[in-house]
Amino acid sequence: MAKTTAPPSAVSGGSRTPGRAPGAERRQVDVRAWLGGIRLSGFMVIMLGLVVLATFVLVPTFGTYLDQQQQIEALEQSVQGSREEVAELEAESDRWKDPAYITTQARERLYYVRPGEVVYLVDNDLEAALVPQEPDPISDEVAETRTDWMAQLVRSVTSAGMADVIRAPTIGVPDPAPSTTPAP
């Protein structure tokens, strides 16, 4: 490999390169000489080809491996969630085997009482906002609306498709404080 040095004018103290020490010399690299020094043998070409072939074969396989690992992780989490749900349902089943729990649930849900007990039910105990509203009376006359039904349809479909949260429909009066225990 040929070694070239900087011309004497660059090394002399007359023009100084910023950031370099006054006595440092600058080497120029001849790229043609460097590339000319690389010799490829048949063995090197075969090995380079095998490396490239292995890369093309292993990269998709590695991607498939990573996808399968993610699927396994998701399935393991699903199984764990199912196990927790089964444990909760078994605990609920065990509670229903207890006669005291059954009695309590019958009293709360079905208003069962023992002979001689008096039950008082409070009517109209809802806040004004939670009281069900009476529907508007149904008219016998046909009224014509002056709207563009196509624009309303597109707007409705678009807003429904872009909704962030889907809530279950509320039938009747909404529960002001939902209970944390699941209903059987």
ABEGO torsion letter per residue (X at the ends): XBBBBBBAAAABAABBBBGBBAABBBBBBBAAAAAAABBBBAAAAAAAAAAAAAAAAAAAAAAAAAAAAAAAAAAAAAAAAAAAAAAAAAAAAAAAABAAAAAAAAAAAAGBBBBGBBBBBBBGABBAAABBBBBBBBBABBBBBBBBAAAAAAAAAAAAAABABBBBBBBEBBBABBBABBBX
